[in-house]
């Protein structure tokens, strides 16, 4: 596990863009992004040119458009709200047993270098009369992973969102990711792996519950 210091001017660890900017409006952001499509293409072309390339050569003729489209896709989470993603998929159930969803693939963009980090997410929660449709955990993760991120904040934002959607007894989220900002540049440590966790409710307060969750996400014998 690799530990990294974060610049002091980053958005605070417990504050995603919505908390940092209280007036954040997802729908206004979506409209603005749509209006700025052609400008984004132009700026992408400028970046390529400034790197020393010939934007008119055959292989790069349509790269600014593709680059802009890719960046828009990689950051689509700015346009999404939790309520829209959950979309009523919360169901009443008479159970207080732990639910675990393992090995959800996750991809995001490092906000410091704009290169990807990727890996797997494991989620556990104990229902309090309500459960969430299983596919919604991956969709909730995508709200926050498809933004410019740091892994530590992403982990907490996902856990916060599940707590808000379900109000369970507790939630545990673990992310295991490889960061290309450490693989392709800088220290160039190909085998480095960063693990982060967010424990809330009974997962934080009760050691037995926390140990059960951490044991089960590492157990391959099901």
VENTA-V286237 format. One record per pair of residues at least 4 apart in sequence whose C-alpha atoms are under 6 Angstrom apart, sorted by the first residue. I is the first residue (numbers start at 1). J is the second residue. D is the distance in whole Angstrom. If there is no record, write none. Layout:
i:j:d
I:J:D
I:J:D
This chain:
i:j:d
1:193:5
1:194:5
1:195:6
2:194:5
13:153:5
15:19:5
15:20:5
16:20:6
17:21:6
18:22:6
18:24:6
26:79:5
30:79:5
41:64:5
41:65:5
41:68:5
44:64:5
45:64:5
48:53:6
49:53:5
55:60:6
56:61:5
63:67:6
72:76:6
74:146:5
75:146:4
75:147:4
76:146:6
77:143:4
77:144:6
77:146:5
77:147:6
83:87:6
89:132:6
89:133:6
90:131:6
90:132:5
91:130:5
91:131:5
92:129:6
92:130:5
93:129:5
93:130:6
94:129:6
96:126:6
96:127:5
97:126:6
98:125:6
98:126:5
99:124:5
99:125:5
100:123:6
100:124:4
101:122:6
101:123:5
102:122:4
103:120:5
103:121:6
103:122:6
104:120:5
104:121:5
105:119:6
105:120:5
106:118:6
106:119:5
106:120:6
107:118:4
108:116:6
108:117:5
108:145:5
108:146:6
109:114:6
109:115:5
109:116:4
109:117:6
109:148:5
109:149:6
110:114:5
110:115:6
110:116:6
110:148:6
110:149:5
110:150:6
111:148:5
111:149:5
116:180:6
117:178:5
117:179:4
117:180:6
118:177:5
118:178:6
119:176:6
119:177:4
120:175:6
120:176:5
121:174:6
121:175:5
122:173:6
122:174:5
123:172:6
123:173:5
124:171:6
124:172:5
125:170:6
125:171:4
126:168:6
126:169:5
126:170:6
127:168:5
128:168:5
128:169:6
136:140:6
141:145:6
141:158:6
142:146:6
156:198:5
163:167:5
169:201:6
169:202:6
170:200:5
170:201:4
170:202:5
170:203:6
171:199:6
171:200:5
172:198:6
172:199:5
173:197:6
173:198:5
174:196:6
174:197:4
175:195:6
175:196:5
176:194:6
176:195:5
177:193:6
177:194:5
178:193:5
180:184:5
181:185:6
182:186:6
182:187:6
182:188:5
182:189:6
183:188:4
183:189:5
183:190:5
184:188:6
199:203:5
199:204:5
200:204:5
202:206:5
203:209:6
203:210:5
211:215:6
